[in-house]
Amino acid sequence: MAARDVLADERVLVLGRHPAALRCLLDHARLTAVAPAPAPGVDLVARSDRLPLGTARFDHVIAAAWLQDTYDPVGALTTAARALTHGGFLHLLAWGPGPDAPADAGLRLSLDALIEICGRAGLVLEGVDARDAVGAAVDPGQATVLVVAARRHIV
């Protein structure tokens, strides 16, 4: 996902520890930032699995290194998915199983686990990108970072 993929005035929810950098990239959108602790650019402090947000309020949810702060990844993604409009996109960056993840990475997920969690949260995967510590494409089993694009689908 690139900032250009977010249209002017689309509603964007940013989840993560340091959302300030995304504010300048997404200044054309209506952005709400949620983090587990106060930080520059944060609009709301909340736990990842207990987001006090309404249903279908956002066109995009961007979650960067956000699942590492939860003990319930399915609950957290279900809550994030609920905040999406029908057809809205979740853009998720998660620490992968590769050897170069930072020591404080917390929860590290295999691609299969991430796919299962997204499915249980009601999200349909649109794409996955696996990268190593320097940003080179790698096999998902060696990925330091997994980037997932998923869409909320209501049947």
MIZAPA-807704 format. One line per field, with one value per residue (C-alpha): residue number from 1; residue in three letters; chain; x, y, z. Coordinates in nm, 2 decimals, decimal comma. Example, Ala and Ser with C-alpha at 12.3 -4.5 7.8 and 13.67 -1.06 7.14 Angstrom:
% residues 2
num: (1;2)
residu: (ALA;SER)
chaine: (A;A)
u: (1,23;1,37)
v: (-0,45;-0,11)
w: (0,78;0,71)
***
This chain:
% residues 155
num: (1;2;3;4;5;6;7;8;9;10;11;12;13;14;15;16;17;18;19;20;21;22;23;24;25;26;27;28;29;30;31;32;33;34;35;36;37;38;39;40;41;42;43;44;45;46;47;48;49;50;51;52;53;54;55;56;57;58;59;60;61;62;63;64;65;66;67;68;69;70;71;72;73;74;75;76;77;78;79;80;81;82;83;84;85;86;87;88;89;90;91;92;93;94;95;96;97;98;99;100;101;102;103;104;105;106;107;108;109;110;111;112;113;114;115;116;117;118;119;120;121;122;123;124;125;126;127;128;129;130;131;132;133;134;135;136;137;138;139;140;141;142;143;144;145;146;147;148;149;150;151;152;153;154;155)
residu: (MET;ALA;ALA;ARG;ASP;VAL;LEU;ALA;ASP;GLU;ARG;VAL;LEU;VAL;LEU;GLY;ARG;HIS;PRO;ALA;ALA;LEU;ARG;CYS;LEU;LEU;ASP;HIS;ALA;ARG;LEU;THR;ALA;VAL;ALA;PRO;ALA;PRO;ALA;PRO;GLY;VAL;ASP;LEU;VAL;ALA;ARG;SER;ASP;ARG;LEU;PRO;LEU;GLY;THR;ALA;ARG;PHE;ASP;HIS;VAL;ILE;ALA;ALA;ALA;TRP;LEU;GLN;ASP;THR;TYR;ASP;PRO;VAL;GLY;ALA;LEU;THR;THR;ALA;ALA;ARG;ALA;LEU;THR;HIS;GLY;GLY;PHE;LEU;HIS;LEU;LEU;ALA;TRP;GLY;PRO;GLY;PRO;ASP;ALA;PRO;ALA;ASP;ALA;GLY;LEU;ARG;LEU;SER;LEU;ASP;ALA;LEU;ILE;GLU;ILE;CYS;GLY;ARG;ALA;GLY;LEU;VAL;LEU;GLU;GLY;VAL;ASP;ALA;ARG;ASP;ALA;VAL;GLY;ALA;ALA;VAL;ASP;PRO;GLY;GLN;ALA;THR;VAL;LEU;VAL;VAL;ALA;ALA;ARG;ARG;HIS;ILE;VAL)
chaine: (A;A;A;A;A;A;A;A;A;A;A;A;A;A;A;A;A;A;A;A;A;A;A;A;A;A;A;A;A;A;A;A;A;A;A;A;A;A;A;A;A;A;A;A;A;A;A;A;A;A;A;A;A;A;A;A;A;A;A;A;A;A;A;A;A;A;A;A;A;A;A;A;A;A;A;A;A;A;A;A;A;A;A;A;A;A;A;A;A;A;A;A;A;A;A;A;A;A;A;A;A;A;A;A;A;A;A;A;A;A;A;A;A;A;A;A;A;A;A;A;A;A;A;A;A;A;A;A;A;A;A;A;A;A;A;A;A;A;A;A;A;A;A;A;A;A;A;A;A;A;A;A;A;A;A)
u: (0,00;0,12;-0,02;-0,15;-0,38;-0,58;-0,81;-0,87;-1,11;-1,11;-1,13;-0,81;-0,75;-0,39;-0,30;0,05;0,30;0,42;0,16;0,31;0,51;0,19;0,02;0,24;0,20;-0,17;-0,25;-0,51;-0,72;-0,92;-0,69;-0,75;-0,45;-0,48;-0,19;-0,14;0,03;0,04;0,28;0,30;0,02;-0,20;-0,57;-0,68;-0,50;-0,66;-0,58;-0,56;-0,84;-1,07;-1,08;-1,37;-1,47;-1,80;-1,88;-1,80;-1,63;-1,31;-1,22;-0,86;-0,71;-0,33;-0,17;0,21;0,38;0,05;-0,02;0,29;0,10;-0,18;-0,24;-0,54;-0,45;-0,79;-0,98;-0,76;-0,81;-1,18;-1,21;-1,01;-1,22;-1,54;-1,42;-1,39;-1,66;-1,77;-1,49;-1,26;-0,89;-0,67;-0,30;-0,11;0,26;0,35;0,68;0,75;0,94;1,27;1,59;1,64;1,33;1,42;1,46;1,15;0,93;0,69;0,44;0,60;0,37;0,42;0,24;0,00;-0,08;-0,14;-0,37;-0,57;-0,60;-0,72;-0,98;-1,11;-1,14;-1,36;-1,10;-1,02;-0,66;-0,57;-0,20;0,11;0,46;0,75;1,07;1,39;1,56;1,69;1,37;1,46;1,18;1,23;1,05;0,77;0,94;1,25;1,07;1,15;0,84;0,51;0,29;-0,07;-0,35;-0,69;-1,05;-1,35;-1,62;-1,97;-2,19)
v: (0,00;0,35;0,68;0,74;0,44;0,64;0,88;1,24;1,25;0,87;0,77;0,60;0,44;0,40;0,14;0,12;0,27;0,56;0,70;1,05;0,96;0,84;1,17;1,36;1,09;1,08;1,45;1,43;1,17;1,19;1,01;0,88;0,73;0,48;0,35;0,15;0,45;0,82;0,93;1,22;1,21;0,98;1,06;0,78;0,55;0,20;-0,17;-0,34;-0,59;-0,33;-0,04;0,19;0,25;0,22;-0,03;0,05;0,39;0,36;0,29;0,18;0,04;0,06;-0,15;-0,13;-0,36;-0,35;-0,72;-0,74;-0,55;-0,80;-1,13;-1,20;-1,14;-1,28;-1,05;-0,75;-0,81;-0,88;-0,54;-0,37;-0,55;-0,43;-0,07;-0,12;-0,03;-0,32;-0,37;-0,16;-0,25;-0,36;-0,30;-0,50;-0,51;-0,80;-0,94;-1,27;-1,58;-1,48;-1,45;-1,07;-0,95;-0,71;-0,86;-0,67;-0,78;-0,97;-1,18;-1,32;-1,50;-1,74;-1,67;-1,96;-1,83;-1,48;-1,62;-1,82;-1,52;-1,29;-1,55;-1,59;-1,21;-1,20;-1,07;-1,19;-1,18;-0,98;-1,00;-1,09;-0,95;-1,11;-0,91;-0,95;-0,69;-0,49;-0,50;-0,77;-1,01;-1,35;-1,68;-1,62;-1,87;-1,65;-1,31;-1,05;-0,86;-0,98;-0,72;-0,82;-0,65;-0,79;-0,67;-0,68;-0,89;-0,91;-1,19)
w: (0,00;-0,08;0,05;-0,31;-0,26;0,00;-0,17;-0,05;0,25;0,30;0,66;0,79;1,12;1,21;1,48;1,63;1,87;1,65;1,41;1,37;1,05;0,88;0,95;0,70;0,44;0,47;0,52;0,25;0,44;0,76;1,00;1,35;1,53;1,82;2,02;2,34;2,51;2,46;2,18;1,94;1,69;1,89;1,91;2,13;2,38;2,38;2,39;2,06;2,13;2,29;2,04;2,14;1,78;1,60;1,32;0,96;1,03;0,83;0,46;0,56;0,87;0,88;1,16;1,17;1,43;1,62;1,68;1,90;2,17;2,20;2,37;2,15;1,78;1,66;1,89;1,79;1,42;1,46;1,63;1,36;1,09;1,25;1,22;0,84;0,59;0,37;0,12;0,33;0,34;0,63;0,57;0,83;0,90;1,14;1,26;1,08;1,19;1,04;1,24;1,22;1,41;1,69;2,04;2,16;1,86;2,09;1,89;1,57;1,32;1,04;0,72;0,78;1,13;0,99;0,72;0,97;1,21;0,93;0,82;1,17;1,19;0,88;0,65;0,29;0,20;-0,11;-0,10;0,11;0,09;0,28;0,35;0,53;0,76;0,47;0,27;0,02;-0,09;0,08;0,14;0,40;0,64;0,65;0,67;0,93;0,83;0,67;0,50;0,44;0,25;0,34;0,27;0,49;0,33;0,47;0,34)
***
